Amino acid sequence: MTRVRDVYLLKKATKNSGSNPFNKVSSYTVIKKALFCRVNDLGLQKQSLLFGGDSLYEDAKTVIVDGNPKRPDKIAFVDEYDPKTQKGILYDVRMPRSHTNNTAFFIYNTQTKVG
């Protein structure tokens, strides 16, 4: 079933934590807010066909973004993530595929690993 959702494309950034220059903290900044993206859930069988049974996740999806944005480090849905507080669910990106007018990202939530 295809749904339409808004997503944040996030890039990893590091900054100093306190006065020690060697103490770094990772954060994610929004590089683009993509509107009206098509989202499909990937079942376990489709994941094993796509990824060769490498790792399976209960929460895996395909997100199709219009245009050809820069490759993000993480993807988050607008209704599940607050970029100001950096709280919410972040999805790892796997196998981005560029097409003529859009880019498909296979994303998964690492906390829902099955096998």
The first five atom37 places (N, CA, C, CB, O) and aatype in JSON, in Angstrom:
{
  "aatype": [12, 16, 1, 19, 1, 3, 19, 18, 10, 10, 11, 11, 0, 16, 11, 2, 15, 7, 15, 2, 14, 13, 2, 11, 19, 15, 15, 18, 16, 19, 9, 11, 11, 0, 10, 13, 4, 1, 19, 2, 3, 10, 7, 10, 5, 11, 5, 15, 10, 10, 13, 7, 7, 3, 15, 10, 18, 6, 3, 0, 11, 16, 19, 9, 19, 3, 7, 2, 14, 11, 1, 14, 3, 11, 9, 0, 13, 19, 3, 6, 18, 3, 14, 11, 16, 5, 11, 7, 9, 10, 18, 3, 19, 1, 12, 14, 1, 15, 8, 16, 2, 2, 16, 0, 13, 13, 9, 18, 2, 16, 5, 16, 11, 19, 7],
  "atom_mask": [
    [1, 1, 1, 1, 1],
    [1, 1, 1, 1, 1],
    [1, 1, 1, 1, 1],
    [1, 1, 1, 1, 1],
    [1, 1, 1, 1, 1],
    [1, 1, 1, 1, 1],
    [1, 1, 1, 1, 1],
    [1, 1, 1, 1, 1],
    [1, 1, 1, 1, 1],
    [1, 1, 1, 1, 1],
    [1, 1, 1, 1, 1],
    [1, 1, 1, 1, 1],
    [1, 1, 1, 1, 1],
    [1, 1, 1, 1, 1],
    [1, 1, 1, 1, 1],
    [1, 1, 1, 1, 1],
    [1, 1, 1, 1, 1],
    [1, 1, 1, 0, 1],
    [1, 1, 1, 1, 1],
    [1, 1, 1, 1, 1],
    [1, 1, 1, 1, 1],
    [1, 1, 1, 1, 1],
    [1, 1, 1, 1, 1],
    [1, 1, 1, 1, 1],
    [1, 1, 1, 1, 1],
    [1, 1, 1, 1, 1],
    [1, 1, 1, 1, 1],
    [1, 1, 1, 1, 1],
    [1, 1, 1, 1, 1],
    [1, 1, 1, 1, 1],
    [1, 1, 1, 1, 1],
    [1, 1, 1, 1, 1],
    [1, 1, 1, 1, 1],
    [1, 1, 1, 1, 1],
    [1, 1, 1, 1, 1],
    [1, 1, 1, 1, 1],
    [1, 1, 1, 1, 1],
    [1, 1, 1, 1, 1],
    [1, 1, 1, 1, 1],
    [1, 1, 1, 1, 1],
    [1, 1, 1, 1, 1],
    [1, 1, 1, 1, 1],
    [1, 1, 1, 0, 1],
    [1, 1, 1, 1, 1],
    [1, 1, 1, 1, 1],
    [1, 1, 1, 1, 1],
    [1, 1, 1, 1, 1],
    [1, 1, 1, 1, 1],
    [1, 1, 1, 1, 1],
    [1, 1, 1, 1, 1],
    [1, 1, 1, 1, 1],
    [1, 1, 1, 0, 1],
    [1, 1, 1, 0, 1],
    [1, 1, 1, 1, 1],
    [1, 1, 1, 1, 1],
    [1, 1, 1, 1, 1],
    [1, 1, 1, 1, 1],
    [1, 1, 1, 1, 1],
    [1, 1, 1, 1, 1],
    [1, 1, 1, 1, 1],
    [1, 1, 1, 1, 1],
    [1, 1, 1, 1, 1],
    [1, 1, 1, 1, 1],
    [1, 1, 1, 1, 1],
    [1, 1, 1, 1, 1],
    [1, 1, 1, 1, 1],
    [1, 1, 1, 0, 1],
    [1, 1, 1, 1, 1],
    [1, 1, 1, 1, 1],
    [1, 1, 1, 1, 1],
    [1, 1, 1, 1, 1],
    [1, 1, 1, 1, 1],
    [1, 1, 1, 1, 1],
    [1, 1, 1, 1, 1],
    [1, 1, 1, 1, 1],
    [1, 1, 1, 1, 1],
    [1, 1, 1, 1, 1],
    [1, 1, 1, 1, 1],
    [1, 1, 1, 1, 1],
    [1, 1, 1, 1, 1],
    [1, 1, 1, 1, 1],
    [1, 1, 1, 1, 1],
    [1, 1, 1, 1, 1],
    [1, 1, 1, 1, 1],
    [1, 1, 1, 1, 1],
    [1, 1, 1, 1, 1],
    [1, 1, 1, 1, 1],
    [1, 1, 1, 0, 1],
    [1, 1, 1, 1, 1],
    [1, 1, 1, 1, 1],
    [1, 1, 1, 1, 1],
    [1, 1, 1, 1, 1],
    [1, 1, 1, 1, 1],
    [1, 1, 1, 1, 1],
    [1, 1, 1, 1, 1],
    [1, 1, 1, 1, 1],
    [1, 1, 1, 1, 1],
    [1, 1, 1, 1, 1],
    [1, 1, 1, 1, 1],
    [1, 1, 1, 1, 1],
    [1, 1, 1, 1, 1],
    [1, 1, 1, 1, 1],
    [1, 1, 1, 1, 1],
    [1, 1, 1, 1, 1],
    [1, 1, 1, 1, 1],
    [1, 1, 1, 1, 1],
    [1, 1, 1, 1, 1],
    [1, 1, 1, 1, 1],
    [1, 1, 1, 1, 1],
    [1, 1, 1, 1, 1],
    [1, 1, 1, 1, 1],
    [1, 1, 1, 1, 1],
    [1, 1, 1, 1, 1],
    [1, 1, 1, 1, 1],
    [1, 1, 1, 0, 1]
  ],
  "atom_positions": [
    [[0.84, -1.17, 0.0], [0.0, 0.0, 0.0], [0.89, 1.25, 0.0], [-0.96, -0.01, 1.22], [1.8, 1.37, 0.82]],
    [[0.64, 2.14, -0.9], [1.44, 3.36, -1.02], [0.77, 4.49, -0.24], [1.62, 3.76, -2.51], [-0.43, 4.74, -0.39]],
    [[1.55, 5.16, 0.59], [1.08, 6.33, 1.32], [1.91, 7.54, 0.9], [1.15, 6.11, 2.86], [3.01, 7.39, 0.39]],
    [[1.38, 8.71, 1.13], [2.09, 9.95, 0.84], [2.43, 10.61, 2.18], [1.24, 10.91, -0.07], [1.54, 10.89, 2.98]],
    [[3.74, 10.86, 2.4], [4.19, 11.46, 3.66], [5.29, 12.47, 3.36], [4.69, 10.37, 4.65], [5.94, 12.41, 2.32]],
    [[5.5, 13.39, 4.29], [6.59, 14.36, 4.21], [7.77, 13.81, 5.01], [6.14, 15.76, 4.76], [7.6, 13.21, 6.07]],
    [[8.98, 14.03, 4.49], [10.17, 13.5, 5.15], [11.25, 14.59, 5.27], [10.72, 12.29, 4.39], [11.28, 15.55, 4.5]],
    [[12.12, 14.39, 6.27], [13.33, 15.19, 6.4], [14.49, 14.35, 5.89], [13.57, 15.65, 7.88], [14.62, 13.18, 6.25]],
    [[15.34, 14.93, 5.06], [16.59, 14.31, 4.67], [17.67, 14.91, 5.57], [16.91, 14.53, 3.13], [17.87, 16.13, 5.57]],
    [[18.37, 14.08, 6.32], [19.28, 14.54, 7.36], [20.72, 14.18, 7.05], [18.88, 13.94, 8.71], [21.01, 13.11, 6.5]],
    [[21.63, 15.08, 7.4], [23.07, 14.88, 7.23], [23.72, 14.93, 8.61], [23.69, 15.96, 6.28], [23.36, 15.76, 9.45]],
    [[24.68, 14.04, 8.85], [25.37, 13.98, 10.13], [26.35, 15.13, 10.26], [26.09, 12.64, 10.3], [27.08, 15.44, 9.32]],
    [[26.36, 15.76, 11.42], [27.29, 16.84, 11.71], [27.86, 16.61, 13.11], [26.59, 18.25, 11.61], [27.18, 16.07, 13.98]],
    [[29.1, 17.01, 13.32], [29.69, 16.9, 14.65], [30.06, 18.29, 15.14], [30.94, 15.98, 14.63], [30.43, 19.18, 14.36]],
    [[29.96, 18.46, 16.43], [30.32, 19.73, 17.03], [31.0, 19.47, 18.37], [29.08, 20.65, 17.21], [30.89, 18.37, 18.92]],
    [[31.7, 20.46, 18.87], [32.4, 20.33, 20.15], [31.39, 20.28, 21.29], [33.39, 21.49, 20.35], [30.36, 20.96, 21.28]],
    [[31.73, 19.47, 22.26], [30.9, 19.37, 23.46], [31.66, 20.01, 24.62], [30.53, 17.87, 23.79], [32.59, 19.42, 25.17]],
    [[31.27, 21.2, 24.98], [31.93, 21.89, 26.07], [33.24, 22.51, 25.65], [0.0, 0.0, 0.0], [33.42, 22.88, 24.49]],
    [[34.18, 22.62, 26.61], [35.44, 23.3, 26.35], [36.52, 22.39, 25.76], [35.95, 23.92, 27.61], [37.51, 22.88, 25.24]],
    [[36.34, 21.09, 25.83], [37.33, 20.16, 25.32], [37.14, 19.99, 23.81], [37.23, 18.79, 26.05], [36.1, 19.49, 23.38]],
    [[38.12, 20.39, 22.98], [37.96, 20.31, 21.52], [37.94, 18.87, 20.99], [39.07, 21.07, 20.84], [37.52, 18.64, 19.85]],
    [[38.39, 17.91, 21.78], [38.4, 16.51, 21.35], [37.12, 15.77, 21.72], [39.58, 15.79, 21.95], [36.92, 14.63, 21.31]],
    [[36.26, 16.42, 22.47], [35.01, 15.82, 22.88], [33.93, 16.23, 21.88], [34.62, 16.25, 24.33], [33.4, 17.33, 21.96]],
    [[33.61, 15.35, 20.93], [32.68, 15.66, 19.85], [31.31, 15.03, 20.13], [33.22, 15.17, 18.5], [31.21, 13.96, 20.71]],
    [[30.27, 15.73, 19.69], [28.9, 15.25, 19.8], [28.31, 15.2, 18.4], [28.05, 16.15, 20.76], [28.43, 16.16, 17.64]],
    [[27.68, 14.09, 18.07], [27.05, 13.95, 16.76], [25.63, 14.48, 16.8], [27.05, 12.48, 16.29], [24.91, 14.3, 17.78]],
    [[25.24, 15.13, 15.72], [23.86, 15.59, 15.58], [23.5, 15.5, 14.11], [23.69, 17.06, 16.11], [24.37, 15.26, 13.27]],
    [[22.24, 15.67, 13.81], [21.78, 15.59, 12.42], [21.09, 16.89, 12.06], [20.82, 14.39, 12.22], [20.23, 17.39, 12.79]],
    [[21.47, 17.44, 10.91], [20.87, 18.67, 10.43], [20.02, 18.36, 9.2], [21.95, 19.73, 10.1], [20.35, 17.47, 8.41]],
    [[18.96, 19.1, 9.04], [18.06, 18.9, 7.92], [18.67, 19.54, 6.67], [16.65, 19.51, 8.21], [18.94, 20.74, 6.65]],
    [[18.9, 18.73, 5.64], [19.41, 19.28, 4.39], [18.27, 19.56, 3.41], [20.43, 18.32, 3.75], [18.41, 20.37, 2.49]],
    [[17.14, 18.89, 3.62], [15.98, 19.14, 2.77], [14.74, 18.57, 3.42], [16.18, 18.54, 1.36], [14.77, 17.49, 4.02]],
    [[13.65, 19.31, 3.31], [12.35, 18.79, 3.72], [11.61, 18.45, 2.43], [11.55, 19.84, 4.61], [11.23, 19.34, 1.67]],
    [[11.4, 17.17, 2.2], [10.76, 16.71, 0.97], [9.27, 16.49, 1.25], [11.43, 15.41, 0.44], [8.9, 15.76, 2.17]],
    [[8.44, 17.1, 0.44], [6.99, 17.01, 0.62], [6.39, 16.0, -0.35], [6.34, 18.37, 0.43], [6.9, 15.8, -1.45]],
    [[5.31, 15.38, 0.06], [4.51, 14.47, -0.77], [5.34, 13.32, -1.35], [3.85, 15.26, -1.9], [5.3, 13.06, -2.55]],
    [[6.08, 12.65, -0.5], [6.88, 11.5, -0.92], [6.03, 10.24, -0.87], [8.16, 11.35, -0.04], [5.19, 10.08, 0.03]],
    [[6.25, 9.36, -1.81], [5.53, 8.08, -1.81], [6.3, 7.11, -0.92], [5.38, 7.51, -3.27], [7.51, 6.96, -1.05]],
    [[5.57, 6.44, -0.02], [6.18, 5.53, 0.95], [5.49, 4.17, 0.85], [6.07, 6.1, 2.4], [4.26, 4.09, 0.9]],
    [[6.28, 3.11, 0.7], [5.79, 1.74, 0.66], [6.48, 0.94, 1.76], [6.05, 1.09, -0.74], [7.68, 1.08, 1.97]],
    [[5.72, 0.1, 2.46], [6.3, -0.8, 3.45], [6.94, -1.98, 2.74], [5.24, -1.27, 4.46], [6.4, -2.48, 1.75]],
    [[8.08, -2.43, 3.26], [8.75, -3.61, 2.72], [8.57, -4.75, 3.71], [10.27, -3.34, 2.45], [9.02, -4.66, 4.85]],
    [[7.93, -5.81, 3.29], [7.79, -6.99, 4.13], [9.09, -7.76, 4.19], [0.0, 0.0, 0.0], [10.05, -7.43, 3.5]],
    [[9.11, -8.8, 5.01], [10.33, -9.59, 5.18], [10.73, -10.3, 3.89], [10.14, -10.62, 6.3], [11.92, -10.44, 3.6]],
    [[9.75, -10.76, 3.12], [10.06, -11.48, 1.88], [10.71, -10.53, 0.85], [8.78, -12.12, 1.3], [11.69, -10.9, 0.2]],
    [[10.17, -9.32, 0.71], [10.76, -8.36, -0.23], [12.16, -7.96, 0.21], [9.87, -7.13, -0.37], [13.04, -7.77, -0.63]],
    [[12.36, -7.81, 1.51], [13.68, -7.45, 2.01], [14.7, -8.54, 1.69], [13.64, -7.2, 3.51], [15.82, -8.24, 1.28]],
    [[14.32, -9.79, 1.87], [15.27, -10.87, 1.59], [15.59, -10.94, 0.11], [14.7, -12.22, 2.07], [16.71, -11.29, -0.26]],
    [[14.63, -10.6, -0.77], [14.9, -10.56, -2.2], [15.81, -9.39, -2.56], [13.59, -10.48, -2.99], [16.74, -9.54, -3.36]],
    [[15.56, -8.21, -1.98], [16.34, -7.02, -2.3], [17.76, -7.07, -1.74], [15.64, -5.79, -1.78], [18.72, -6.74, -2.43]],
    [[17.87, -7.48, -0.47], [19.15, -7.4, 0.22], [19.85, -8.74, 0.34], [18.94, -6.82, 1.59], [20.92, -8.81, 0.95]],
    [[19.29, -9.79, -0.22], [19.94, -11.1, -0.17], [19.91, -11.74, 1.2], [0.0, 0.0, 0.0], [20.78, -12.56, 1.5]],
    [[18.93, -11.4, 2.04], [18.82, -12.0, 3.36], [19.88, -11.55, 4.32], [0.0, 0.0, 0.0], [20.13, -12.22, 5.33]],
    [[20.53, -10.42, 4.03], [21.61, -9.9, 4.87], [21.1, -9.6, 6.28], [22.23, -8.64, 4.24], [21.54, -10.22, 7.24]],
    [[20.2, -8.67, 6.4], [19.57, -8.31, 7.67], [18.12, -7.99, 7.38], [20.3, -7.1, 8.36], [17.8, -7.35, 6.38]],
    [[17.24, -8.43, 8.26], [15.81, -8.19, 8.08], [15.29, -7.32, 9.22], [15.02, -9.53, 8.02], [15.7, -7.48, 10.37]],
    [[14.39, -6.4, 8.89], [13.85, -5.45, 9.86], [12.33, -5.44, 9.77], [14.43, -4.03, 9.61], [11.76, -5.57, 8.69]],
    [[11.68, -5.3, 10.92], [10.22, -5.2, 10.93], [9.75, -3.88, 10.34], [9.69, -5.34, 12.36], [8.68, -3.81, 9.74]],
    [[10.55, -2.83, 10.49], [10.18, -1.5, 10.03], [11.12, -1.07, 8.91], [10.21, -0.47, 11.2], [12.1, -0.36, 9.14]],
    [[10.81, -1.51, 7.69], [11.59, -1.14, 6.51], [10.65, -0.59, 5.46], [12.4, -2.36, 5.96], [9.53, -1.08, 5.3]],
    [[11.11, 0.43, 4.74], [10.24, 1.12, 3.79], [11.03, 1.55, 2.55], [9.57, 2.34, 4.45], [12.26, 1.6, 2.57]],
    [[10.3, 1.86, 1.5], [10.85, 2.52, 0.33], [10.27, 3.92, 0.3], [10.54, 1.74, -0.98], [9.06, 4.08, 0.39]],
    [[11.12, 4.93, 0.18], [10.68, 6.32, 0.1], [11.12, 6.87, -1.25], [11.26, 7.19, 1.29], [12.3, 6.82, -1.59]],
    [[10.17, 7.38, -2.02], [10.47, 7.95, -3.32], [10.32, 9.46, -3.24], [9.54, 7.36, -4.42], [9.23, 9.98, -2.99]],
    [[11.44, 10.17, -3.46], [11.51, 11.62, -3.34], [11.61, 12.21, -4.75], [12.72, 12.07, -2.45], [12.39, 11.72, -5.57]],
    [[10.84, 13.24, -5.02], [10.93, 13.91, -6.32], [12.27, 14.62, -6.46], [9.77, 14.91, -6.5], [12.79, 15.19, -5.49]],
    [[12.83, 14.6, -7.66], [14.11, 15.25, -7.91], [15.28, 14.34, -7.58], [0.0, 0.0, 0.0], [15.1, 13.14, -7.36]],
    [[16.46, 14.92, -7.55], [17.69, 14.19, -7.23], [18.43, 14.88, -6.1], [18.6, 14.07, -8.49], [19.42, 15.58, -6.34]],
    [[17.95, 14.71, -4.84], [18.61, 15.38, -3.72], [19.95, 14.73, -3.39], [17.71, 15.36, -2.49], [20.24, 13.62, -3.84]],
    [[20.76, 15.43, -2.59], [22.01, 14.86, -2.1], [21.68, 13.64, -1.24], [22.83, 15.91, -1.28], [20.61, 13.57, -0.62]],
    [[22.6, 12.7, -1.2], [22.35, 11.49, -0.42], [22.38, 11.82, 1.08], [23.4, 10.41, -0.75], [23.38, 12.32, 1.59]],
    [[21.29, 11.53, 1.78], [21.26, 11.8, 3.22], [21.9, 10.65, 4.01], [19.81, 12.02, 3.7], [22.02, 9.53, 3.5]],
    [[22.3, 10.94, 5.24], [22.79, 9.91, 6.14], [21.63, 9.21, 6.83], [23.75, 10.51, 7.18], [21.69, 8.01, 7.1]],
    [[20.59, 9.95, 7.12], [19.39, 9.42, 7.78], [18.16, 10.08, 7.15], [19.43, 9.69, 9.33], [18.26, 11.13, 6.51]],
    [[17.02, 9.44, 7.33], [15.73, 9.99, 6.9], [14.78, 9.88, 8.08], [15.16, 9.24, 5.64], [14.78, 8.88, 8.8]],
    [[13.96, 10.9, 8.27], [12.95, 10.9, 9.32], [11.64, 11.43, 8.74], [13.4, 11.74, 10.56], [11.65, 12.29, 7.86]],
    [[10.54, 10.92, 9.25], [9.24, 11.42, 8.82], [8.89, 12.65, 9.65], [8.14, 10.33, 8.97], [9.19, 12.71, 10.84]],
    [[8.27, 13.63, 9.01], [7.99, 14.92, 9.65], [7.12, 14.73, 10.89], [7.3, 15.87, 8.67], [7.32, 15.42, 11.9]],
    [[6.15, 13.82, 10.84], [5.26, 13.63, 11.98], [5.86, 12.77, 13.09], [3.98, 13.0, 11.51], [5.24, 12.61, 14.14]],
    [[7.08, 12.21, 12.89], [7.72, 11.36, 13.89], [9.0, 11.94, 14.47], [8.01, 10.02, 13.3], [9.59, 11.35, 15.37]],
    [[9.45, 13.09, 13.97], [10.76, 13.62, 14.35], [10.69, 15.13, 14.49], [11.83, 13.22, 13.33], [10.09, 15.81, 13.66]],
    [[11.32, 15.66, 15.55], [11.42, 17.09, 15.77], [12.88, 17.51, 15.58], [10.9, 17.49, 17.18], [13.73, 17.15, 16.4]],
    [[13.19, 18.27, 14.51], [14.6, 18.62, 14.26], [15.19, 19.57, 15.3], [14.73, 19.25, 12.9], [16.41, 19.61, 15.45]],
    [[14.38, 20.33, 16.01], [14.91, 21.26, 17.01], [15.44, 20.52, 18.22], [13.84, 22.27, 17.44], [16.53, 20.82, 18.71]],
    [[14.68, 19.54, 18.71], [15.11, 18.76, 19.87], [15.84, 17.49, 19.48], [13.92, 18.41, 20.72], [16.43, 16.83, 20.34]],
    [[15.81, 17.13, 18.2], [16.41, 15.92, 17.66], [15.89, 14.67, 18.36], [17.91, 15.99, 17.78], [16.65, 13.75, 18.67]],
    [[14.59, 14.66, 18.6], [13.92, 13.51, 19.22], [12.99, 12.88, 18.21], [13.14, 13.93, 20.5], [12.29, 13.58, 17.48]],
    [[12.98, 11.57, 18.15], [12.1, 10.85, 17.26], [12.82, 9.68, 16.6], [0.0, 0.0, 0.0], [13.94, 9.34, 16.97]],
    [[12.16, 9.08, 15.64], [12.68, 7.9, 14.96], [13.48, 8.31, 13.73], [11.53, 6.96, 14.55], [13.0, 9.05, 12.87]],
    [[14.72, 7.83, 13.67], [15.58, 8.05, 12.51], [15.75, 6.74, 11.77], [16.97, 8.62, 12.94], [15.92, 5.68, 12.39]],
    [[15.69, 6.79, 10.46], [15.84, 5.61, 9.62], [17.18, 5.66, 8.9], [14.67, 5.49, 8.61], [17.56, 6.71, 8.37]],
    [[17.89, 4.54, 8.87], [19.12, 4.43, 8.09], [18.77, 4.29, 6.62], [19.98, 3.22, 8.57], [17.72, 3.76, 6.27]],
    [[19.66, 4.76, 5.77], [19.44, 4.75, 4.33], [20.29, 3.64, 3.71], [19.79, 6.13, 3.7], [21.46, 3.46, 4.05]],
    [[19.67, 2.92, 2.81], [20.37, 1.85, 2.11], [20.0, 1.89, 0.64], [20.03, 0.46, 2.73], [18.84, 2.12, 0.29]],
    [[20.94, 1.67, -0.21], [20.75, 1.55, -1.66], [19.91, 2.66, -2.29], [20.11, 0.23, -1.95], [18.81, 2.38, -2.77]],
    [[20.37, 3.89, -2.32], [19.61, 4.93, -3.04], [19.68, 4.67, -4.54], [20.16, 6.34, -2.71], [20.72, 4.3, -5.07]],
    [[18.56, 4.87, -5.21], [18.48, 4.64, -6.65], [17.92, 5.88, -7.32], [17.61, 3.4, -6.98], [16.78, 6.26, -7.05]],
    [[18.7, 6.51, -8.18], [18.25, 7.69, -8.9], [17.58, 7.27, -10.21], [19.44, 8.64, -9.19], [18.06, 6.38, -10.92]],
    [[16.47, 7.9, -10.5], [15.74, 7.69, -11.74], [15.66, 9.04, -12.45], [14.31, 7.08, -11.47], [16.31, 9.99, -12.02]],
    [[14.89, 9.14, -13.49], [14.83, 10.36, -14.28], [14.42, 11.57, -13.46], [13.88, 10.19, -15.43], [15.14, 12.57, -13.44]],
    [[13.29, 11.51, -12.79], [12.78, 12.66, -12.05], [12.61, 12.41, -10.57], [11.47, 13.08, -12.63], [12.01, 13.23, -9.87]],
    [[13.11, 11.3, -10.06], [12.98, 11.03, -8.64], [14.08, 10.1, -8.16], [11.61, 10.43, -8.34], [14.83, 9.52, -8.95]],
    [[14.17, 9.96, -6.85], [15.17, 9.1, -6.21], [14.45, 8.21, -5.21], [16.29, 9.95, -5.52], [13.64, 8.68, -4.41]],
    [[14.76, 6.93, -5.24], [14.19, 5.97, -4.3], [15.23, 5.63, -3.24], [13.72, 4.68, -5.04], [16.38, 5.33, -3.55]],
    [[14.8, 5.68, -1.98], [15.65, 5.31, -0.85], [15.02, 4.14, -0.14], [15.86, 6.51, 0.12], [13.83, 4.16, 0.16]],
    [[15.81, 3.11, 0.14], [15.36, 2.02, 0.99], [15.81, 2.38, 2.4], [15.94, 0.62, 0.51], [17.0, 2.56, 2.65]],
    [[14.87, 2.47, 3.31], [15.19, 2.9, 4.68], [14.73, 1.83, 5.67], [14.53, 4.27, 5.01], [13.82, 1.06, 5.38]],
    [[15.38, 1.79, 6.83], [15.0, 0.83, 7.86], [15.35, 1.39, 9.23], [15.71, -0.53, 7.63], [16.28, 2.17, 9.39]],
    [[14.57, 0.96, 10.21], [14.78, 1.34, 11.6], [15.64, 0.26, 12.24], [13.42, 1.53, 12.36], [15.19, -0.88, 12.37]],
    [[16.86, 0.58, 12.63], [17.8, -0.42, 13.13], [17.34, -1.05, 14.45], [19.16, 0.21, 13.32], [17.82, -2.12, 14.82]],
    [[16.44, -0.41, 15.15], [15.97, -0.95, 16.42], [14.94, -2.06, 16.24], [15.39, 0.16, 17.26], [14.52, -2.67, 17.22]],
    [[14.54, -2.33, 15.0], [13.52, -3.35, 14.75], [14.12, -4.53, 13.99], [12.34, -2.76, 13.97], [13.44, -5.15, 13.17]],
    [[15.38, -4.85, 14.25], [16.05, -5.95, 13.55], [15.46, -7.29, 13.94], [17.56, -5.93, 13.84], [15.27, -7.56, 15.13]],
    [[15.16, -8.12, 12.94], [14.57, -9.43, 13.17], [15.64, -10.51, 13.01], [13.39, -9.69, 12.21], [15.77, -11.4, 13.85]],
    [[16.39, -10.44, 11.94], [17.38, -11.49, 11.68], [18.6, -10.98, 11.0], [0.0, 0.0, 0.0], [19.51, -11.75, 10.71]]
  ]
}
